[in-house]
Amino acid sequence: MRRPALALLLCLAAAPALLQAGEHDVVRRAVEAGQLKPLAEILAKVQAEHPGKVLDVDLERDRNGRRYYEIKLLKNDGRRWEIRVDAETGAELGRQAESAAPLQALAGVLRRLLAKHPGQVLEVELEQGEDEHPVYQVRIAQDDGRLREIEIDARSGEVLSGRERRLTAMKSIKPLPELLDMVQARYRGVVHEVELEHDREGRRYYEIELRLPDGRGLELHVDAVDGRILHEEESD
């Protein structure tokens, strides 16, 4: 059974952009020869112990010639970590948190945004910018009938970019900052995505994705008018 080669293929399919082109060939040959542990297994273990998003992986050598993976990870609390893992055994060799300001509370960011652009928030996503810096991507249906899309620095709260187009305004929807206050008073965690949806009967609700402190994902459906929790389930 050629398990190392299969695991390598799975690794490369799951994270094609993490290693440099030359490193792919080096890793492939070493895994097939049984010299290195498949990267897919290492990443699965790292993410199980340190829930978050893998940003970058480099294959390095220490002074003694031992090969190790240097893995950069954005944890669910918004902090970036560098984790070193032995490429042959998969053992963690060390980790270090990069000093960075914490994420701005989403409810506060949205309050300031809505003060400048009155309306209803349709969607919010916590993403990585071009420089791997966390950003909030926000869509607002403004009261003046325009749809505004804004990108905000998730650490400083600074507006990075924005654009708008015409849209029919909506009424009777509870302001999203108030709903987020209610949700986070009950569920502690980092909000990763918010989207305004509607069911078959036309009832509006917010679909909110949270990452809890213990690493579990949670998806909520919250009534957009009165704030009731309509649905709750764990997610990946």
N, C-alpha and C positions, 0 to 999 in steps of 0.2 A: 504493500500500500504506500503510495507516494504522498503521504500526508503533508510533509513540509512544502512541496511544490504547490499543492492545492491551497494550503493556507496562505502561501505567498500571493497566489493569484487573487484570492479573496481580499487580501490586504491591499493589493494594488488597485483593485476595483473599488474598494471602499474609500481609499484615500489617495487618489491619483496625483494630487497636487502637493502632497506633503513632502516628498523626497525630490531632490533634484534628479534630472534625467540620468546623469551618470551614476548616481547612487542607486537607482532602481536596478541597474545591471549588476552592480557589486552585491547588493542584497540578494538578488535572485540567485546568483551563483552560490553565495555562501549558504543560503537556506537549503538549496537543493543538495549541497554537500553536507548538510547537517552541522555546519559550523555556527550558524546563528539561529536564534529562536524566531519564528515567524512574527513579523511586525503586527499582524492582525491580533495575535494572542496578547502581545505586549500592550497594545493600545486598549484592548478590551479590559485587561487587568487594571491599567492605569485609570481608565474612566470609571471603573467600578469602585476604586478606592478614592478617586478625586473627581466627582461628577462635574462635568463641564464640556467645553468644546475644544477639540484639538486644533490649534492654529498652525503649527509647524513642527516638522520632525527632521532632525539632522543626525547622520551617522558620524560619530567622532571616535578618536583614539586618545587615551590618556598617555602619560609619560612612559608607562610600562607596556604600551602597545595594546592594551585591552580595549576592545571596541564597545562603545555604549551609544545608546540613543539619547539625544537631547530633545526633549519634548516640551513644546510651549503650549500651555493650556489656559483657556479662559474659564475660570470656575464660575459657578452659578451665582456667587455673590458679587461678580463683576471684577474680581481681582485676577491678575495674570500670574501664573506660576511657571517656573522652569523646573522640569523633573528629569533626572538622569537615571537611565535604566540600563543594566548590563545587557548587551545585545546577545550574549551567549546563554545566560541563565534566566533572564527576565527579572532579576532581583533589582529592587530600587536602590540606587547608590546614594541619592541625595535629592533634595528639593529646596527651592528658594522662591519666595514670593517677590515679585517685582513691586517696588513701591509705587502706588498709584492712588489717586483720590477715589473715594467710594462713589458709587453711582448716586446721582440725584434721585430723590423720591419722585416716582412718576406722577403721583397726584399733584405735587407742587409744580412740576414742570408744566403739566397740562393747565393748571390754574393760571399761570403766568401767560401761557400761550393763548388761552381763551379770553384773557383780559384784553389782548391786542387784536384777536380775531374771533369775535363772538360767534358761537355756533355750537354744533354737536360733533364730538369726536367719533369718526366712523371706524378708525383702525389705528392701532399702535403696534409696532414691532421693535424689539430690541435686537439690533444687528451689529455687525462689525463693519466699520468704515474701511476706506482704501488702505489706511495705515494700521488696520487691525484695532482701531480705537472704537469703543462701544458707542453706538448712536441710537437714538430713538427716531424711528420713522413714523410720522403722524399724518393722518388724513382727516381733515375737518370739513364738514358741510357748514359753511358760514351762513349766518342769518341773511346776508345780502344775496344769497343764491349762488355763490361761487364755491367750488371745491378747491381747498388749499392742501397741498402736500408739502410737508416740512421735515427737514432732517435736523436733529438737535444733538449736540454733544451730550452724551449721557452722564458725563462727570461734571462738566461746568455749567450745563444748561444753556450754552450759547447756541443760537440758531445758525446752522451752517449753510443751509440752502432752502429754497422754497419755490413753488410754482403754483398756479391756480388756473381753473377753468370754470365755466358756468355750470350750475347745478341747482335743481329745485330744493329749496330749504325744507327742513323737517321741523315739526313741532311736537310738544308733549313728551320729549325724551329727557330723562333725568341727566344732568351733567355728569360726564364720566368721572371727573375728580371725586365727586361725592360717592359714586358707586365704588370706586377703587378704595376709598377710605373705609367703607363698609366691608368690602371683601377682605382687605388686609388686616382689619381688626379681628377678623375671624380666622383667616388663613395667613400665617406668617410666611413670607417668601418673596421671591423676585418675580415681577410680572415680565413675561417675555413677549406676549402678543395679546392684543385686544382687537376684536373685529365686530362690527355691528352687523347682525344677521336678522332674518325674519323667518318664521315658520310658515306652514301651509295656510294658516289662518290669517297671515299678515302681521302677527304679533312680533314686535321688534325685541331683540335680546342681544346682549353682548356675549360673545364667546371669548373667554379669558383663559390664557394659558399661564400657569404659575410654575415655578420651580421652588419646592419647599426646602427648608434648611437641611433635611435629611437626604436630599438628592432626588426625591420622588417628584414626578411631574403630575400636575393636576389640571384638568380642564373643567371649567365652569360655564354654565349658561345662566346669565343673570338678566332678569326682566329689565328692559331698558327704561320702563316707565316708573315702576315702584321699587326696583332693587331686589326683588325676591330671587332666591336661588332656585332655578328651575331644573337644573341637572348638574350632576357632579360625578366625575369619574377620573381614575388615575390614567396617566398617559406616559409615553416613553420620554 
